[in-house]
Amino acid sequence: MKTIEIGGVKLGPDRMPVICAPITAGSIVEIMHHAEKIADSPADIVEFRADWLDDTGFLNSNTVDAALRTIRNILPGRPVLFTLRTMKEGGKADVRDDEYVEIAEAAADSGYIDAIDLEFSRECVSSGLLPSLMRSKDIRTVLSFHDFTRTPSADEIIAHMNEMASCGADVIKTAVMPQSDSDLLSVLTASEQLKRTCETPFILISMSGQGVLSRVCGGQFGSVLTFASAGRTSAPGQLDADTTDMMLRALYRASRPPQKKFKMELTGRGNIVLGGFMGTGKSSSAEKIALYADFKPVEMDQIIEEKAGMTIPEIFSELGEKAFRDMETKLCRELSEESGLVISTGGGTLLRQENVDALKKNGVVFLLEAEPETVLARLEKSSVKRPKLEGHMNRGYISWLMKQRYDAYTSAADAVIYVDDLTPGGTAVRILSAAGLIPD
């Protein structure tokens, strides 16, 4: 299976499934309220269900444009999936094929969407006409099929999804209704086979409470995305986004490979660089490393504040985030010329490749990783102001931001230290042991 991106969010194999939260609202005011709830959730993608506008008589190109603009303004960092779900497939829209094409084209031309859900049962979709049109506009396509009456056999599901894939879809999706536990097994069996044989990323869901397991463990069988609510649900069996995120994280934490032993020969000449999200204990662990070994602790944020004569929040407020990031980069270059340092980086330092390159010139990067609950509990006890979390000091937003940074963090890391159950002293011992500076 290949990996694709929707608005910068990666979907593909060997990754935790992406969470998509639907907006199901019939007016702009309701849409605003729903989007604000999603802003504090761990959802990676937001789905705008335009058919809810049809249910209230407001479905037209002007209202769709206004709704999408509203969503973009409230959720600027999250890709938007546009969906016009028709009554035949469990939605609220009652439109002809020409109207369906017209609305899809208007959404694509709005400049506010990253992907569009197209119902494969429509002739304008299965013929390839509408998918082709969307591709010409640089819009990712999700070809979908929903059966609210039954669950086809695993072989039928596979055959139908392969047919959808042959239309050149970026993602294929099927959601079915279970009548028994064996129906859930049919969905998981089909998923496992598609994981091995299908190149196109897929979403395969068993609906209702009986099929809820597929929404949580589907990723283990190959499904790349799951739907979860941050308010009103859009289909039977959806869990809320925070619960889904916690369950997915628990599953993927339990299945990750054992931490590898990582030996290096610093002997005081190179630098130890501590990276990771805010609240993972970089500063306190650096102090302990300095106490246990012959290293000088360096706190990057503190040095930047001293040089600028301003606090980090003041720099963000008065000079802007870019100015702060440029200060970070300059400091990374300066520190790379020194040795025997244990450097505590800021939460965003490793997001710039030039910073990583500079720090690795004479150092080894340890990524300190923690769960969102751990980070939140630590930050709530801290008096330090966090500009990136202003107005969003909650588990859901922290989880979303952590996922935004995950690829950059892991790419930069020479070794990962999981710190949820560690004190700063315990973290320091793990790092020094991994560095070969103290016995195991």
DODODO-444755 format. One record per residue (C-alpha): x, y, z; residue in three letters. Coordinates in steps of 0.1 Angstrom, whole numbers. Example, Ala and Ser with C-alpha at 12.3 -4.5 7.8 and 13.67 -1.06 7.14 Angstrom:
# residues 2
     x     y     z residu
   123   -45    78    Ala
   137   -11    71    Ser
END
This chain:
# residues 440
     x     y     z residu
     0     0     0    Met
    13    34    -9    Lys
    13    65    15    Thr
    -6    96     4    Ile
   -10   130    19    Glu
   -42   150    24    Ile
   -33   186    32    Gly
     0   175    48    Gly
   -16   146    68    Val
    -1   113    58    Lys
   -23    82    53    Leu
    -7    48    47    Gly
     7    16    61    Pro
    26    12    94    Asp
    11    44   108    Arg
   -15    51   135    Met
   -49    56   117    Pro
   -58    93   111    Val
   -88   106   130    Ile
  -114   124   109    Cys
  -141   144   128    Ala
  -173   153   109    Pro
  -192   186   110    Ile
  -229   178   109    Thr
  -247   211   111    Ala
  -275   228    92    Gly
  -265   265    96    Ser
  -234   287    97    Ile
  -238   294   134    Val
  -240   256   142    Glu
  -210   250   119    Ile
  -190   276   139    Met
  -199   259   172    His
  -191   225   159    His
  -157   236   144    Ala
  -147   252   177    Glu
  -153   219   194    Lys
  -131   201   169    Ile
  -104   227   174    Ala
   -99   213   209    Asp
   -99   177   197    Ser
   -72   153   185    Pro
   -89   151   150    Ala
   -63   152   122    Asp
   -89   159    94    Ile
  -123   176    95    Val
  -151   163    73    Glu
  -177   189    62    Phe
  -210   171    57    Arg
  -227   195    32    Ala
  -258   173    30    Asp
  -269   187    64    Trp
  -274   220    47    Leu
  -298   204    22    Asp
  -318   190    52    Asp
  -324   226    63    Thr
  -329   240    29    Gly
  -296   260    27    Phe
  -277   239     2    Leu
  -264   262   -25    Asn
  -230   273   -38    Ser
  -229   305   -18    Asn
  -237   288    15    Thr
  -213   260     9    Val
  -186   286     2    Asp
  -194   305    34    Ala
  -195   273    54    Ala
  -161   261    41    Leu
  -146   296    47    Arg
  -158   295    83    Thr
  -143   261    89    Ile
  -109   272    74    Arg
  -109   303    97    Asn
  -115   283   128    Ile
   -94   252   119    Leu
   -65   266    98    Pro
   -42   237   104    Gly
   -65   208    96    Arg
   -73   195    61    Pro
  -109   196    50    Val
  -127   166    34    Leu
  -159   177    16    Phe
  -188   152    16    Thr
  -223   155     1    Leu
  -238   123    15    Arg
  -271   114    -2    Thr
  -301    97    12    Met
  -294    64    -6    Lys
  -261    61    14    Glu
  -273    73    48    Gly
  -271   111    43    Gly
  -296   139    40    Lys
  -291   152     5    Ala
  -317   145   -23    Asp
  -300   157   -55    Val
  -298   147   -91    Arg
  -265   137  -108    Asp
  -260   171  -124    Asp
  -266   189   -91    Glu
  -242   165   -74    Tyr
  -215   174  -100    Val
  -222   211   -97    Glu
  -219   212   -59    Ile
  -187   191   -60    Ala
  -172   214   -86    Glu
  -181   245   -65    Ala
  -165   230   -34    Ala
  -133   222   -53    Ala
  -132   257   -68    Asp
  -137   274   -34    Ser
  -100   268   -26    Gly
  -110   257     9    Tyr
  -110   219     6    Ile
   -82   193     4    Asp
  -102   162    -5    Ala
  -137   152   -16    Ile
  -158   121    -8    Asp
  -175   108   -40    Leu
  -202    81   -39    Glu
  -192    53   -62    Phe
  -228    43   -67    Ser
  -234    74   -88    Arg
  -228    71  -126    Glu
  -209   104  -127    Cys
  -184    89  -102    Val
  -181    52  -113    Ser
  -176    64  -149    Ser
  -145    82  -138    Gly
  -159   116  -149    Leu
  -160   133  -115    Leu
  -129   117  -101    Pro
  -110   129  -132    Ser
  -124   164  -128    Leu
  -113   165   -91    Met
   -78   153  -100    Arg
   -75   181  -126    Ser
   -82   206   -98    Lys
   -56   190   -74    Asp
   -83   177   -50    Ile
   -77   143   -34    Arg
  -106   118   -40    Thr
  -121    94   -16    Val
  -144    70   -34    Leu
  -170    56   -10    Ser
  -198    30    -7    Phe
  -222    25    22    His
  -246    -4    29    Asp
  -269     3    59    Phe
  -287   -30    55    Thr
  -261   -58    56    Arg
  -224   -68    54    Thr
  -214   -85    22    Pro
  -189  -114    23    Ser
  -152  -106    26    Ala
  -147  -116   -11    Asp
  -175   -93   -22    Glu
  -161   -64    -2    Ile
  -126   -70   -17    Ile
  -139   -72   -52    Ala
  -160   -40   -49    His
  -131   -21   -33    Met
  -107   -32   -61    Asn
  -132   -19   -86    Glu
  -133    15   -68    Met
   -95    15   -68    Ala
   -94     9  -105    Ser
  -110    43  -110    Cys
   -79    60   -99    Gly
   -91    70   -64    Ala
   -66    83   -39    Asp
   -85    65   -11    Val
  -113    39   -12    Ile
  -139    36    16    Lys
  -166    11    24    Thr
  -189    12    55    Ala
  -213   -17    61    Val
  -239   -27    87    Met
  -232   -59   107    Pro
  -260   -83   117    Gln
  -238  -106   137    Ser
  -203  -109   151    Asp
  -192  -129   121    Ser
  -200   -99    99    Asp
  -174   -79   119    Leu
  -150  -108   111    Leu
  -158  -105    74    Ser
  -148   -68    75    Val
  -115   -75    93    Leu
  -107  -104    70    Thr
  -113   -83    40    Ala
   -91   -55    55    Ser
   -63   -79    62    Glu
   -63   -92    26    Gln
   -65   -57    12    Leu
   -36   -47    33    Lys
   -15   -73    16    Arg
   -28   -69   -20    Thr
   -42   -34   -25    Cys
   -19    -5   -34    Glu
   -46    22   -28    Thr
   -50    33     9    Pro
   -84    22    22    Phe
  -109    28    49    Ile
  -131    -2    59    Leu
  -157     2    87    Ile
  -183   -20   103    Ser
  -210     4   117    Met
  -232     4   148    Ser
  -222    -7   183    Gly
  -216   -42   170    Gln
  -189   -30   147    Gly
  -173    -4   168    Val
  -142   -26   172    Leu
  -134   -19   135    Ser
  -132    18   142    Arg
  -104    12   168    Val
   -85   -18   157    Cys
   -90   -14   120    Gly
   -56     2   116    Gly
   -40   -31   127    Gln
   -57   -47    97    Phe
   -47   -19    73    Gly
   -75     7    75    Ser
   -58    42    73    Val
   -85    64    88    Leu
  -113    63   113    Thr
  -142    86   119    Phe
  -148   100   154    Ala
  -170   128   167    Ser
  -163   160   185    Ala
  -200   167   191    Gly
  -228   151   170    Arg
  -220   118   153    Thr
  -224   112   116    Ser
  -229    75   116    Ala
  -239    47   140    Pro
  -211    34   162    Gly
  -188    65   162    Gln
  -169    71   194    Leu
  -158   106   205    Asp
  -125   117   192    Ala
  -107   119   225    Asp
  -117    84   235    Thr
  -107    71   200    Thr
   -73    88   202    Asp
   -66    74   236    Met
   -75    39   225    Met
   -55    41   193    Leu
   -25    54   212    Arg
   -28    26   237    Ala
   -29     0   209    Leu
     1    14   191    Tyr
    21    19   223    Arg
    16   -17   231    Ala
    26   -29   197    Ser
    57    -8   191    Arg
    90   -27   191    Pro
   112   -28   222    Pro
   135     2   226    Gln
   168    -6   210    Lys
   201    -2   229    Lys
   219    27   216    Phe
   256    31   223    Lys
   279    59   214    Met
   312    73   225    Glu
   307   109   236    Leu
   332   109   266    Thr
   325   145   271    Gly
   336   157   237    Arg
   303   158   219    Gly
   269   172   229    Asn
   238   155   242    Ile
   208   171   226    Val
   173   166   242    Leu
   144   172   219    Gly
   107   166   221    Gly
    73   182   230    Phe
    69   207   257    Met
    64   191   291    Gly
    85   160   284    Thr
   111   170   310    Gly
   139   182   287    Lys
   152   210   310    Ser
   150   190   343    Ser
   166   160   327    Ser
   194   181   314    Ala
   201   194   349    Glu
   203   158   362    Lys
   226   147   334    Ile
   249   177   343    Ala
   248   166   379    Leu
   256   129   371    Tyr
   282   135   344    Ala
   307   161   331    Asp
   283   181   309    Phe
   272   217   310    Lys
   234   222   309    Pro
   222   247   282    Val
   186   258   281    Glu
   179   272   246    Met
   147   292   255    Asp
   165   308   284    Gln
   195   319   263    Ile
   171   334   237    Ile
   152   353   263    Glu
   184   367   278    Glu
   198   377   243    Lys
   165   393   233    Ala
   157   409   266    Gly
   122   396   263    Met
   102   365   274    Thr
    92   339   248    Ile
    56   349   249    Pro
    67   386   244    Glu
    88   376   214    Ile
    59   357   199    Phe
    35   386   205    Ser
    57   415   195    Glu
    81   400   169    Leu
    61   370   157    Gly
    69   332   157    Glu
    92   334   126    Lys
   115   359   144    Ala
   117   335   174    Phe
   124   305   151    Arg
   152   325   134    Asp
   168   332   168    Met
   166   294   175    Glu
   184   286   143    Thr
   212   311   150    Lys
   216   296   185    Leu
   217   261   171    Cys
   246   270   149    Arg
   265   287   177    Glu
   260   257   201    Leu
   272   233   174    Ser
   307   248   177    Glu
   309   239   214    Glu
   314   205   232    Ser
   305   189   264    Gly
   270   204   265    Leu
   236   189   273    Val
   213   210   253    Ile
   176   213   261    Ser
   158   224   229    Thr
   125   241   226    Gly
    94   222   215    Gly
    97   235   179    Gly
   134   234   175    Thr
   136   201   157    Leu
   109   211   132    Leu
   135   230   111    Arg
   159   207    93    Gln
   187   232    94    Glu
   185   232   132    Asn
   187   194   133    Val
   217   194   109    Asp
   235   220   131    Ala
   228   202   164    Leu
   239   168   149    Lys
   272   183   136    Lys
   286   177   171    Asn
   259   160   190    Gly
   234   131   194    Val
   197   138   195    Val
   176   120   222    Phe
   138   124   217    Leu
   119   124   249    Leu
    84   111   242    Glu
    53   111   264    Ala
    16   106   261    Glu
    -7   137   259    Pro
   -21   131   294    Glu
    14   131   309    Thr
    22   163   291    Val
   -10   181   301    Leu
    -6   171   338    Ala
    30   184   338    Arg
    21   217   320    Leu
    -8   224   344    Glu
    17   223   373    Lys
    41   246   355    Ser
    42   284   357    Ser
    58   287   323    Val
    36   303   296    Lys
    32   283   264    Arg
    23   305   234    Pro
    14   276   212    Lys
   -12   263   237    Leu
   -28   297   245    Glu
   -65   290   247    Gly
   -60   253   241    His
   -46   238   273    Met
   -64   205   269    Asn
   -56   169   261    Arg
   -72   169   227    Gly
   -54   199   213    Tyr
   -20   187   227    Ile
   -25   153   211    Ser
   -32   169   177    Trp
    -2   192   180    Leu
    20   162   190    Met
     9   143   159    Lys
    16   173   137    Gln
    52   171   149    Arg
    57   134   152    Tyr
    74   127   118    Asp
    98   156   122    Ala
   107   145   158    Tyr
   113   109   149    Thr
   132   117   118    Ser
   156   139   139    Ala
   161   114   167    Ala
   191    91   171    Asp
   173    75   200    Ala
   139    77   217    Val
   133    77   255    Ile
    97    71   267    Tyr
    94    92   298    Val
    58    87   310    Asp
    69    67   340    Asp
   103    83   345    Leu
   115   110   369    Thr
   140   135   354    Pro
   167   115   372    Gly
   154    83   357    Gly
   154    99   322    Thr
   190   111   328    Ala
   202    76   337    Val
   185    61   306    Arg
   202    86   284    Ile
   237    83   300    Leu
   234    45   298    Ser
   223    46   262    Ala
   253    69   255    Ala
   276    44   271    Gly
   287    69   297    Leu
   275    48   327    Ile
   271    10   331    Pro
   237    -5   322    Asp
END
